[in-house]
Amino acid sequence: MKRMISRTAMGLAVAALAVGGLATTAQAAPAAAANSGDPTLTDVYVWATDVNLRQQPTSDSPRLAVRSQWWADAVCQTQGQTVHDPAVGTNNWWTAVQEFAGSDIAWVNNLYIRGGQKIAGVPDC
């Protein structure tokens, strides 16, 4: 198990380096990352795989990175473009996130963040 987590973490770190704009410390497993970020921000868990992190709260905005099953610091949330995923549902709330080591801000639709349509503990922008 430890070897699998190490390989996953290494793969995520390499992918983050390739993206450039975001920091290189992606987290591999929920238990390993919870409460590891800025204590003034709410930790959120992106539960889905291959989730696009966008420059603005719209799917038309440039993609900054792609993450899977990942913890992040939530800065704030706002209503943006409505996203419909047949497997998950529909939501127009987006959360601005950053990696725990600090990074540029990126937006994730709340469909892919554990916590529901609007994430408790994350302030409105």
HELIX and SHEET records of a PDB file:
HELIX    1   1 LYS A    2  VAL A   19  1                                  18    
HELIX    2   2 PRO A   30  ALA A   33  1                                   4    
HELIX    3   3 ASN A  110  TYR A  112  5                                   3    
SHEET    1   A 4 THR A  42  VAL A  46  0                                        
SHEET    2   A 4 TRP A  70  ASP A  85 -1                                        
SHEET    3   A 4 GLY A  89  GLN A  98 -1                                        
SHEET    4   A 4 ALA A 106  ASN A 109 -1                                        
SHEET    1   B 2 VAL A  51  ARG A  54  0                                        
SHEET    2   B 2 ARG A  63  ARG A  67 -1                                        
END                                                                             
